[in-house]
Amino acid sequence: MLSRSLRYSYATPLFQQNSGILSINYTYSNGPWTITPYFQYTNVARDFKIGIAEGASTYGGAVLASYAFNDNFALAGRVEYIAQTGDRFAGGTSLLYGAGSSALSFTVTPTFTFDRYFVRGEYSRVQLYDISRGDLAFGTLGTGFGRTGNRTSQDRYMIEGGITF
């Protein structure tokens, strides 16, 4: 029989598969407004049997908000921050972009609906802090964005459409 860490290694990374999570969420809805703040804490305990030499934790929070201007147009947005414990100079278990790293993101999403159909656009920006930049002279990549892992920000644009059932 395969161990738990090997059996699920392709679906979910080892550390996330063997973690605990606490999430506190609240949703406020009044008229055209929906606002959802949340706080999240995750912990990965040391477990030598499956290859986790050092434990680590993350904590973060976000505020999601949506305003429906009418039956056909809504605008949503999100601001989110997440950080990992640890010291980036000491190495250790990486749950984000290296030990001691953090990220701040901003997303805006306008949505147009007509009958059962929708078209949604999205713009998102992520800014990383305290990442491990690696050393290309020694062939080690950083833990950030881009080909070498040294970029500390990334923008994403998306358009999607579909049918609501």
N, C-alpha and C positions, 0 to 999 in steps of 0.2 A: 504494500500500500504506500502511496506517495505521501510525504509529509505535507502538512497544511501549507507551508510556505512554497513548496514546489508545485503543488496542484494548482494553486491560484496565481502563480507568478506571471502568467501572461495576461490575466484579466486585471489585476491590481498589483502595483509594486509592493514588495515585501514589507516596507515600513508602514504603508497605509493599510495593508491587509491585517497587520498585527497591532492596530492602534485602538485606543478608546476615544470617544468623542462626547463632549457635552455641548449642547447648543441651546441657547435661550432665545426664543423668538416671540415677537408680539406683532400683531397686525391690527392697524386702525383703519377703518373704512367709513367715510362719511361723504355722501353725495358723489361727486366726481373724483374724490381723493382716495387713494389707498397708500398707506405708509407702513413699511415693515422694517423696524430696526432689529438687529440680532447680534448676539455675541456668541463666539465659538471658541472652545478650547479642545485641543487634541493632545494625547500623550502616547508615546511609544516607549514601552518599558524595555530595559535591557533584557535580552534573552539569548544567551550564548548558544543554546541548542539549535536555534534557527538562523543564527548569524547576525544578531543585533548586538554589537559589542558595547554600544553606549546609547542610553535612552535620550530622548529629546521631546520637546513640546512646542506647540504653536498656540497662539492666541490671536484673535482678530475680531473685528466687528464691521458692520455695514449698515447703511440706511438705503432702502429701496423705496422709491416713490413713483406713483403713477397718477396722472391727471387725465381724465376723459373729457375732452372738449365737447364732444357730441357722440352720437352713436357710431360715427365713422372714423374719428380720429382721436388718438390718445398719445400722450408723450410720457415716457418712463425714463427714469435715471437711477443710477446707483453709484455710491461712493463706498469703497471697501478698503480696509487696512488689515494686514496680517503680518505677524512677525514670528520668528523662531528663536528659541533659546539657544544658548551656546556662544562660543567665541570663534569668529571666523578665522583667526590666526592659529587656533588650536586644532582645527579640523573637527571631525566627529560626524555623527549621524546627520544627514541632510534631508530635511522634509520639504524645504522650499528651494532656495537658491544658495544653499550652503549654511552652515551653522552661523547663527547671529544675523541672518539676513532678514529683510522685511520687504513688503511691497505695498504700494498704494495704487488703487485703480479707480478710474472714473468711466462710466458708461452712460450713453444716452441712446434711447431707442424710440423713434417715432413709429407708430403703427396705424395703417389705414385699413379699414374693414368695409366690405360691401357684401351684404347678405351673409353667406357662409365663407366667403373668400377673404384672405388677408394678404397684405404686403407689409413687410417690416424691414426697416433699415437699422443699422447699428454702428455706432462708433465707440471704440473703447481705447483707453490709454492706460498702460501699466508703467509705473516708475519703480525701479528696484533700488534698494539701499543696502550697503554693507555686504555686497556679494564677494565671493572669491573670484578673482580675476585670472587665476592660473598663471602660467609662465610659458609662453610660446617658445622661448629659447630651449626649454626642456620638454616641449611637446605636451604640456598639460593645458587643457582648455579651461576657461572660466565657467562659472555656473549661471551666467546671465543669458541674454539673448544674442542672436547673430551667429555667424559661422564659427567664431572663436570664443563665444560665450562672454565677451567683454562689454557688450552693450547693456546699458542700464535702463533703457526704455523701449517700449514697443507700442505701435498703433495697430489697431485692427478695424477693418471696415467689412460690413457684411450686408447683404440683401437676401431676404428669404420670402417665400410666398407659400401659400397653402390653402387648404380647405379645413374649416372647423367642423368637427362632427358633433 
